[in-house]
Amino acid sequence: MPAQTNTADNLTPSMTLKDVLQGVASDFQAVDQLINEQLASRVPLVEKIADYIVNSGGKRIRPLLVLLASKALGECGDGAVKLAAIIEFLHTATLLHDDVVDTSDMRRGKPTSNAKWGNAPSVLVGDFLYSRSFQMLVELGNLEVMHILSGTTCVIAEGEVLQLTNVKNPNITEEQYFDVIKGKTAQLFEASTHGAASLQDAPADIKEALRIYGRELGLAFQLIDDVLDYEGDAAELGKNIGDDLAEGKPTLPLIHAMANADEEGRKLVRQAIRKGGLDIMDEVMAVVRSTGSMEYTRQRANDCVKLAEQQLELLPDSDAKEALRALARIAVSRTN
């Protein structure tokens, strides 16, 4: 029998993403300006590829978190703007590397950089962005933030390697799945809010609350990504539907389906993960739907958002605090 889930939770956002962005519009503009300044390189191909991927239309949720957390604790100074740019560079570097590892050919509705220029230039430009982010981190000069971000890059790399070792392995447990997404996705969300709090020299309990907020938001974001990989619209998502199944990645909808399907359904999903590809995607989706696995995954994302929202109670009331609350709800209500 499918696990019982409560999908009636009212997590409707109080604002749109556009409303959230409007509250830090000038700071966000300063981040964009700094990013473009820091893309400068004496090697034209580095600039070309870096500019292509950085300015390819991403939501920039992670730098937005830096700005909102900073504003919720006081104001967005030059340090917060620089930290936001650093976070975006780190994120972009991971995207360049991920697309090579996953042999992806489309991201955000455009060809990936490896599809346009090849694997080697994409990896090397990813290395450039990592290096530039640490140059900027040294300029920021905050040892606590350096500690957070240096640790973050290690955890992200471990998460990516862990995911790679799990490809085409249908024996992954739900706990192991969460270990992967905590590293590869949630860690940089966590670093965004934790780093902002540390930069503001917030009290220890506030730092911890914002760290947990970022982690739980990142988990929710990845869980919804995993749902949209099967239920989304390719044009709206800007990537191919079914990429996870094609690559043999055992994400939560599949893990839950295997745990709750009958023997025939379990064997079908296991076969799809082992083989990879989309030959039996319709049959797999029938099993996923019959076990309530999409609803279960969405409910786990809702649970993460509720825990994230609880952390905000320690913050003083402000527009930025409400924007952080809305952003958490947007994470689970989005369609791209």
C-alpha positions, 0 to 999 in steps of 0.5 A, a space after each residue: 500500500 502507498 504511504 499515507 501523506 498529507 498533501 493538503 498543507 497550506 504552503 501557498 506563498 505570500 509573495 511571488 519571486 518577483 516580489 521577493 526580488 524587488 525587496 533587494 533589487 538594488 543589492 541584486 543589481 550590485 551583485 550582477 555588476 560585481 559578477 560581470 566584473 569578476 568574469 574578466 580574464 586574459 583568456 578570451 575563451 574563459 570569459 566567453 564560456 563563463 559569461 555564457 553559463 553565469 548569464 544564462 537565465 538562472 534564478 540566482 536563488 543562492 545569492 538571493 538568500 545571502 542578500 535576504 539573510 543579511 537584510 533580515 539581520 541588518 543591511 546588505 553592505 559590500 561584504 554581503 554583495 561580495 559573498 553573494 557573488 562568491 556563492 553564485 560563482 561556486 554554484 556555476 562552477 558545480 553546474 559546469 562540472 555536473 553537465 560534463 559528468 552527466 553528459 547533459 546537453 541542455 540547461 535552462 533551455 539552452 545548450 550546455 557549455 560542454 555541448 557547445 565547446 566540449 568537455 575539457 574547456 567546460 571543466 577548466 572554466 569551472 576550475 577558473 570560477 572556483 579559483 576566482 571565488 576563492 580570490 574574492 573570498 580572501 578579499 572578503 577577509 572573514 575567517 569564519 566565512 572562509 571556514 564555512 565555504 572551504 568546508 562547503 566545497 569539500 562537502 559538495 564534491 563528496 556529494 557529487 561523487 556519492 551520487 556518481 557511485 549510486 548511479 544505476 544502483 537500485 538498492 539505495 535507501 531513502 537515508 542514503 538518498 538524503 545524504 547525497 542531496 544534503 551534500 550536492 544541493 542543500 550544502 550551498 543553500 546552507 552556506 548562503 544563509 550561514 555565511 551571511 549570518 556569520 558575516 553579520 556577526 550574528 549571535 550563535 543561535 541566529 547563525 544556527 537557525 539560518 544554517 538550518 533554514 538554508 539546509 532545509 530549503 535546499 533539501 526542499 528545492 532538490 526534492 521538487 526538482 526530482 518531482 519535476 524531472 518526471 512531471 514538469 514541462 520541458 520547455 518551462 524547465 529548460 531541460 529534458 524530462 526524465 533525465 534522472 531516469 535516463 541516467 539511472 539515478 535513484 531519486 526519491 520518487 523511484 526509491 519510494 515506489 520500489 519500497 511500496 510497489 508489488 513485486 512486479 512493479 518493484 522489478 520494473 523500477 529496479 530494471 529501469 534504474 539498472 539499465 538507464 534510458 527511457 525505454 520503459 518510462 511510461 511503465 515506470 511512471 505508472 508504478 510511481 503514480 500507483 504508489 503515491 510516490 510523487 505525493 510522498 516526495 512533495 510531502 517530504 519537501 513540505 516537511 522541510 519547508 515547515 522546519 525552515 520556516 520555524 527557524 525564522 521565528 528567532 529573527 526580528 520581524 521585517 520585510 526580509 524575514 517575510 521574504 525568506 518565508 515566502 521563498 521557502 514556500 515558492 520552493 515547493 510550489 514552483 513548476 520550474 
